[in-house]
């Protein structure tokens, strides 16, 4: 009798698990919907319409992980952060991104000049942290390959310029163009001095693949709702900070408020703008928390268990949680 009861319980659990899997699949299909998003841009960006593509951050291929090779100059307890701007700046802007994420391209292409300006004035340092959730959700390896290439650019001292070029030339989300090394080499040629045999070897060999995978694991284990997740001194500011919508003007205001009474860091040389090519990204985004452990970088928003590429920048927009 006990064996029959035990078998019955197992069968019930299995049926429940199967039903949950089917429900998750239905929910994932349901979450392709259209939302309105308003972005106040430096160059007078108009209201835009974006598509929310549910990105669960599913199981990315982490087979064959090798030793973690940390890019030159990476910071943080495990060397998983690429830092730009003055190291002694009074405020830290943390940006979690995926190079295939359309919302990340919309954020970068709208706020790039503002971030560079604040860095040059010694007001912020930026901590870039990389994730590969689009690979996990849609298949492919473009997120991983582009992130590795950006780490190779960091080795060459050209992370910022190459990072900007990648987002300015981002393919459609479903197009895994960044999985092809040749495409990454072609974009590297837009950054003076980057397209070298050393850079190409680093990209082709996947030198920093395990480093990217380690960063993505931190993202998946954290309290994040999607990419981009943007925090100022640990507080989520994307798509809103309190009741205020993010915009270049508000970002400057929030940094000024955070830095009141503090000395700026060592000013850095202004970043040379990368060659401008319109990106093909759809404007989507999300908020989240940051478990990285840096001083002042403790914050969380949203639920664990899955990540999305997010919703629009406008009021009422946000990331749908994954059930």
BELLINGI-V682994 format. One record per backbone hydrogen bond with DSSP energy under -1.0 kcal/mol. NH is the residue of the N-H (numbers start at 0). CO is the residue of the C=O. If there is no record, write none. Layout:
# BELLINGI-V682994
nh = {NH NH}
co = {CO CO}
This chain:
# BELLINGI-V682994
nh = {4 5 6 7 8 9 10 11 12 13 14 15 16 17 18 19 20 21 22 23 24 25 26 27 28 29 30 34 36 43 47 49 51 73 74 78 80 81 83 88 92 93 94 95 96 100 104 105 106 107 108 109 110 111 114 115 116 117 118 119 120 121 122 124 125 126 127 128 130 135 136 137 138 144 145 146 147 148 149 150 151 152 153 154 155 156 157 161 162 163 164 165 166 167 168 169 174 176 178 179 183 184 185 186 187 188 189 190 193 195 199 200 201 202 203 204 205 206 208 211 212 213 214 215 216 217 218 219 220 221 223 224 226 228 230 231 232 234 236 240 243 245 247 250 251 252 253 254 255 256 257 258 261 264 279 283 284 288 289 296 300 307 308 310 316}
co = {0 1 2 3 4 5 6 7 8 9 10 11 12 13 14 15 16 17 18 19 20 21 22 23 24 25 26 49 47 40 36 34 32 70 80 75 74 127 125 85 124 230 126 228 128 97 100 101 102 103 104 105 106 107 110 111 112 113 114 115 116 118 117 90 83 92 81 94 96 131 132 133 134 140 141 142 143 144 145 146 147 148 149 150 151 153 152 157 158 159 160 161 162 163 164 166 171 174 175 176 179 180 181 182 183 184 186 187 190 193 195 196 197 198 199 200 202 201 205 207 208 209 210 211 212 213 214 215 216 218 221 286 307 95 93 234 91 231 229 243 240 238 39 246 247 248 249 250 251 252 253 254 258 121 169 281 310 222 298 293 222 224 52 284 313}
